[in-house]
Amino acid sequence: MLFGTPLFVLAFLPLTLLGFHCIGHRWGSRAALIFLLAASLLFYGWGNPWDLPLLAGSILANFWLGQRQGATWFAAGIAANLTLLGLFKYAGFAASLLGLPNPHVALPLGISFFTFQQIMYLSACRNGGPGERFLPYAACIAFFAHLIAGPLVRPSQIIPQFQRASGIGFQADAVAEGLMLFLLGLAKKLVLGDSFAPLADRGFDAAASGASLTAIEAWYAVLAFALQIYFDFSGYSDMAIGIARMFNIRFPINFASPYKARDIQDFWRRWHITLSHFLRDFLYIPLGGNRHGEPRRLLNLMITMLLGGLWHGAAWKFLLWGGLHGAYLMLHQIWQGLRPGWARLPAPLAQALTLVAVIVAWVPFRAHDLTSAGSMLCGMAGWHGLAFPAPLIALMPILGRVGQSVPVLAALGDARTLALPDATGILLLGWIIVLCLPHLHETSPRLRAWALLGGGGFTLQALFFAGAATPFLYFRF
């Protein structure tokens, strides 16, 4: 079940919210948590009920392991979770490396996210003794708000909230705040994120089919994808935070204007914040962090980002994406250690360099394979030439001196779909929003209300009349 569908918005969410609060008021917190757990399992199994036994088995097994004491049980639990993730997510990739037939194992929904949740739960149990009671733990892991695509909340911080949530009862302020965040996140996904998807898809699909994109076509496609993935994923996170708030649960912020970052380290403090914290605490620090000298620190950074890239998908392109960010972080640390005090870059230049580096790294992340990623990067570098539509050169003849005239830029669309002026306008709007406006959690209630009012009509149109719902980009990670 998708957040951005009438079924979820008009039926599942309001009925689940009403049932949770009414049952909690009438029969107590235990009954409310049982209802919420059942609703979450229904949400998870709606599209593919065959995934339900895996989730249920993971919850039961990890709760049992969490009650055990000792390093051996903890290691066994971590190994079991990683093995499960490896079998479903990386079996095909490993088979291709070994020259074996692809087993074509279907990837269960949300397995990357709930596996990491279980690892954090086992770690908390090891540090604090036996785990929580089963019902709050199970409701936390299976909670439909974050089950499919995060945020990666820490069970040790959220489970106590589940124990209290149903006892608090219906809170009008919490529901109003959560509903506002949910609707604004829905608008980010449906109105903004899905608007950039066709432009990005057209360019990357053309590169995958062997087309040589000109500089404008390549840059427009990559810029569109950078906006698409931000509005798509941050919109989902805002919806999850809003849903949790309506149930008297507070989730952490997951995005904080990442494209405003002034260096790559700052970017990872702002982008997918909960994943960044997980990688730091469960990979970088256990590897040794910065405790064993600078060369080891740089190596730990690279290993962490390579594994972070592999977590996003079992393909070389995700390893390349992680490797690029690992190289960025290494260069940043070396520069920080070597540069004299007077060599600090001006803030606008530092921000621009960081943004370009992040956008370049999105190319292999989105591309169909490494070959099309290379073709797209060549196009961005201008190796396939610079071209403008003939009608635009007719209006501005000076453009004919720097680029060739073509009837149409195929990767941007012709007059029947998306033309250059339309693409330019929508990209300008998107980048003004992400670079000039505060992120959602920095805005005042008044500004949120105005944003909701301004985008409400577009959201309704996208929700009810846009055809089939577009899945979130992280839906199958």
N, C-alpha and C positions, 0 to 999 in steps of 0.2 A: 504494500500500500504506500502511495506517495503522498507527501504533505500537500503538494500543489494540485489536489484533485477535489472536485465537489464532494465526493464520498467522504473524504477525510475531514474537510472543512465544515461541512454541513451535517454530518452524521457521526462519524467515529469520535472526533474530538469533543464536541459538546455532550454527547451521551456518556462518554467515559468520564469527563470532568464532573458532570452532574451525578453520575453513579458513585464516583469516588467520595464526593463530599456528602451526599445523602446517606450512603451506607456507613460512612465514618460517624456521622451524627447519630444514626439510628442504632447501629450494632457495634460500633467501636473500631479502633484502628486496625486490629487484626483482620476483620472482615473487609475493611477498605483496601488493605494491602493485597489480600487474596483476589479481590475484584480487579485491582490494578494489574496484578501479575497476569491474570487470565486475559485481560484486555490487551496487554502487551504481547502475549503469545499469539493472540488472534491477529494482531497487527503484523507480527513477524511472519506468520504462516499464511497470510492472505493470498499472496501470489504463488507461493511454492510451499505447500505444507510438508514436503519431504525434508525441508531444512529444520523443521521443529525438533525432531529427535536429537539432532546434533547440538542445538542450543540447550535443550533440556539436559542432555547428558553432560555438557560442559558445566552447567550450573551445579548439578548434583555432585559431579566428581570433584570440582574445585572446592565446593563447600566441605566435602568430606576431607580433602587434603588440608584445608585451612584449619580444621580441628586437630590435626596431628601436630606434634612437636618435633623439633630437631631438623638439622640441616639436610639430612637424607630425604625426608619427606618433602621439604621445600624444593630441593633439586629435582626430585622426581616430578613434582607438580609443574615446575618450569619446563622440564624436558617434555612432559606429556603435552602441554599447551603448544609448544613450538613444533613438536612433531605433528600434531593435528593441523596446525597452520601450514606446515611444510607439505603435508600430503595433499591437501586440497588446493593450495595456491602455487606451489613450486614444483609439483611432480612433472608437469609438462615441460617446464623450463629445464629441469635436471635431465629429463629424458632426451631432450634435444641436444644437450651438451655431451651426453654419453652415446649419442647416435642410436637411441632406442626409440621404438614407436611411442607416439604421444598417447598417454592413457585417457586424455580428454575427460578429466575429472571436473564436474561442474563446481564452480566456486559458490559456496553458500553465502547468502547475504550477510554483510557485516562481520564476517569472521575475523578480519584484521582488527576491527575495533573491539569486539568483545573478548578476543584473545588477550589483547593488551590490558583490558580491564581486569581480566582474571589474574594476570601476572602482577598487577598492582595490588590486587586483593591478597594474593598469597604473600607478597612482600610485607604488607601491613600485618597480616596474621603472624608472620615470623617475628616481626619486631615488637608486636604487642601482645603475643600470646594467642589463645584460641580465638577464632573468628566470631563474628556477630551471630545473632540468631538467624535461622535460615530464611524466614519470610522477608525481613528487610533487605537482606543480602540479595535474594533472588529477585525481588522487585527492583532493586537498584540496577543489577546487571541487565535485566530484560526490559527495563523502562523504555517504552517505545520512542520517547523523545530523542534519545541519543544512541539507540541500539544500532542503527544502520550506518551512521556516519559521524558519530561523535556529538559534542566534544568528548575527549578522553578524560572524564571526571575520575577523581581518585575515590574509590569506594570507601576508604577510611574517613573521608571528609563528607561523603554524601549519604552513606548508610544511616548515620545518626539523624540526618534530616528526614529520611523516610520513616524512621521510628516516631518522629514528632509530627510529621506533615498531616496525617489524617486526624490527629488529635487536636490540631489547631482549629480545624473547621474552615468553612468558607470565609475567605478574606476578600472583601470587595476591592480593596486597593491592590492586592496582589494579583487578582484576576484581571483588573483593568490594565495594570502595568504589563502583565504577561501577554494579554491579548494585543496590546499596542505593539510590543516587540514581535509577536508572531506575524501580525499583518504587515508590518514594515519589512520583516524578513521575507515574507511571501512576495511582496512587491519587488524586492531586490532580485529574487530568483526569477519570477515570471515576467516582470516588465523589463528589467535590465539584463540579467544574465542570459535569458533566452533570446533577447534581441540581438546579442552579439554572436550567438552560436552559428547562425547561417553564414555570416561573413567569415568566421574562422573556419567552419567546415568546408566552405567552398574552396578556400585557398589551400588548406592542407590536403583535401581530397585531390585537388589538381596536381599538387606536388607528388602525391602517392601514385597517381596515374602516369607520371613521367613528364608532365608539363614543366617547362622552365619559366618560373614566375619572374616577372620584372620586379624591380626594387619596390615600387609602390604596392603591387599586389602582395608581395611577401610581407612587407612591413604592416600593411593593413590587416592581413590575416593574423599575424602574431600579436599585434596590438589588440585586436578583437578578442583573441583567446585569453590574453592576460586579464582583460576585463571580465570575460565570461567566467573564468574559473574563480575570480575573486567574488563577483556578485553571486555566483551560484553557491559556492561553499560558505561564504560568510552569511549569505541569506539563510542557508540551512541551519547554520550555527545559531543565528539570531532566532529562528523559529524554535529550535530546540530549547534555547534559554527561555524564551517566552512561554512555551508549553510547561516547562518545569516550574516556572514562577507561578503559573495558575494552579499548580498542585502543591504550592508552598515549599518548593525546592529551589535553591539558588545554585545555578551552574556558573562556572567561571567564564569570563569573556574569552573568546577564541581568536578574534581578529581586532587589531587596533591600528587602522590606516597603514598597512604594511608598505604600500608604495610611496609613503612619505619618509621611509627610513633613510638615514644619512650614511649608513655603512651596512655591510652584509650581516654583521652580528646584530645590529639593530633590527634588520629585516626579520630575523628569526626570533626576535623578542616580540614581534608584532604579527607574524604569519602563523596560523595554526598553532597558537600559543601552547595549548595543552599537549600537542605532539612534541613540540620543542622541549617542553619540560620533561616529558617521558624519555626522549632520547638522551637528554642531559643526565637524568637521574638513574636510568636503567641501562645505559650503554656507555656514554662518555666517562662518567665518574667511575663505574666498575672497571673500565679499561685502564684507569689510572689518572684520568683527567689531566691536570697540569702539575701533578706531584712528582714527576720523574724527569724533569728537564724539558727544554723547548722542543728538541726533535721528537721526543715521545709524545708531547702534547699535540704537535702538528699531525703526527700519525694517527693519534686517537680521534682527532677531528675528522680526518679523511675516512677512517673506518666507520665512524658514527654516521656520517652523511651517506656513505655508500650503502650501509645497511638501511638507513632511512629511505633512500631511493628504492632499494629492493622491496621494502615494505609496501611501497605504492603499487608495485606490479612486478610480475615475474617476466622481465624482458630487459634486454640490453639497454634500451632507451631510458629506462628508469634508473639503471645503474649509472648511465652517462649523466643524467640530470643530477643525481646525488653526488657524483664525482665532480661535476662543475661547481656545485655549492661547497663541496669539501675544499676544492682548490681556491675558491673565493675566500673562504674562511682562513685558510692557511696564508694566503697572500695578505689578508687583512692583519693577521697576527704578526707576520714578518714586518710589514710596513709600520705597524704600531711600535715594534721594538727598535726599528732602525731609524725612523725619520727623526730629524731634529725638531725642536719645539716650534720653529718658525715655519715648518713645512706643512702645517695643517691646511687642508684644502678648504676653500670657501664652502659654506654650507650648501648653496645651490648646486655647485659643481659636484660635491660629494654625493648629494642626493641624485643628481642626474646619472653619474657613473654607476651608482648602485642600481638604479632603476633599469638602465640599459643591460647591466649584467644579469639581472633577474629575468628580464624579457628574453634575452638570448637563451638562457637556460630553459625557458618554457618551450623552446622549439623541439628538442628531443622528447620532452614530456608529452607533448600533444601529437607529434608526428606518428605516422603509422609504423615506421621502422627507421633504422639509422640512415638508410639510403635517402629516403624522402626528407629526413631531417637535414642531411648534408645539402640536398638540393635547395631546401628552403633557406638555409644559412647563406648559400651562394647567392640566391636571389636577393636577400637582405643586403649583402655586400655589394650588389650592383653588377655581379658577373654576368647576369642574364640581360643586362641593359636597363634603360629607363625609358618608359613609354607613357604617353598621355592619350586619352581619347581625342579623335579628330575634332569633335565639336568644341572641346575645351581649348584646343590650340587655336581654333578659329576665333574664339573670344579673347584669348591671350596669346598672340603670336610669339611672344618672347619664349614661351615654353618649348616651341619648336627648335630652339637653338640648343637646348640641353637634353631633349629627349625626342624619340621618334614618334610619329603620329600613327595611331592604330585605330581601326573602326570601333573596337570595344576592348576593354580590359576583361578578358574572359573570367579570370579568377575573382573579379569583383561583381560580376553579373552585368547583364545588358539592361536595356531600357525596360524590359518586362519584369525585372527582378530588383536588383540592388545596383544602382549606378554610383559612380564616383562621388558626386555631391552628397548623395544620401549617406554613403559610407563615411565620408569626411565629417558630416554633421553629427552622426550618432557616435563616432569615436571621440570627437571633441567634447560632446556632452558627457560621455562616460569618464574621460580623463579629468575633466573639470570637477566632477563629483568626487573622484578618489583622491585628487591632489589638492583641491581647494576647500573642500567642505570637511567638517569634523565627522568622525565615524559615529555610528548610531548611538553608542553608549556614552559618548561625550555630549550629546545634544540634550537640550532642555525639553521638558514635557511639551512646552508650547511649540517648539520647532518640530518635534515628532508629530504633533497633531497636524501642523501645516503640511508636513511631508506626506502623512497618511491621506489627508484631504486631497492633496494635489495628485497623488498616484492612485487613489482609490478606484477611480473609473477605469484606468488602464488595467489594474489588477483584476477587477471583476470581468473585464473583457477577456483577459488572458485565461482566467480561471474557467470561464463557462463557454467561450467561443473560439478558443485557439486550437481546437482539435485535440489530438492525443497529448497527454501530459509528457513532458520531456523529463526523463530521470535525472537525478543529480549526478554530477560527474564522479562523485565518490561512491556512487550507489553500489558498485561491484568491486571496490578496492578491498 
